[in-house]
Amino acid sequence: MPSLRFVQQFLKFSPVLGGVAALALSATFSLAHAQHSDKETKEDIQRHRAMAAAHEAAAKCLESGKKDEVCEKELQAACKGLAVGKYCGMKHVH
């Protein structure tokens, strides 16, 4: 993998080629991402709905007056195996 310095020098001397390379990479990733089967798309939809339900339950938990730590543990339990990280695929500022 090229070093950051190499990439910076390459882009400095050849910004057009750098742009073309970036465009080609983004097109490649877009095509790879767009080629989901119907089954995979349906599974993604189910995961999103399950995560949304877990987050809704966490919001209701907080509304009920429970401590943040308690609601966070409930969220983690509901999202186990569903999303990445301890915030069920979502983290926000406080």
Residue pairs with C-beta under 8 A, 6 or more apart in sequence:
2 10
10 17
10 18
11 18
36 44
47 82
47 83
50 79
50 82
51 79
51 82
51 83
51 88
51 89
51 90
53 78
54 75
54 78
54 79
54 82
54 88
55 75
55 88
55 90
57 74
57 75
57 78
58 71
58 72
58 74
58 75
58 78
58 88
61 70
61 71
61 74
61 75
62 68
62 71
72 86
72 87
75 87
75 88
76 86
76 88
78 88
79 88
79 89
82 88
82 89
83 89
83 90
85 91
